Amino acid sequence: MRDYENYDEDYDYFEEEKTYENYNGSYAQDVEGWSDQDIDDVFDGDPDAYWNID
């Protein structure tokens, strides 16, 4: 049986660590703060597609 008494509710064990290396230098990452994973998921890996958000 697991000990949930010391479980940190703020920590999600399944959340991928955010990185900021692949699209360094792009407006979406440097100015707006989008992570590599966000850019891959939302913009299909194209940080230049950020300008088209309405």
N, C-alpha and C positions, 0 to 999 in steps of 0.2 A: 504494500500500500504506500502511496506517495505521501510525502510530508508537505502539505500545502500551507502550513503555518508560516514558513519563511519564504513563501512565493512572492516575488516582486511583480505586482500586477502591471507595472509600467513597462516591463520588458516583454517583448513578443519574440518568442524563440523561433518563429517561422519567418520573421521579417528579414529580408536581405539587407546587408549593410550597404549604405549609399556611398558611391564613389564620385569623385569629381576630377577624373584624369583624362578620360577618352575625348571629351569635347571641350577641354581647356582652351580658352581663347575665343569661344563663341559667345555671342550676346546672351543667348538663352541660359548659359551656365554662369558666365562671369558677372553679368549684371542682374539677371533675374533669379539666379540661384537654383536652377533646375539640375538635378543629379543626372549622372550617366544613365541610370536605370529609368528615370522619368523620360528623358529624351528618347531612349530606345523604345519605350512603351507608347508614349504619346505621339511622337513625331516620326516613328519608324526609323530612328537613328539619324535623322536629318535635322540638326539644330537650326539650320537656316529656315526651316518651316515655321519657326516661332513667330515670324512677322505676320502670319496669316491668322492669328488668334483674334477673334472679335468678342 
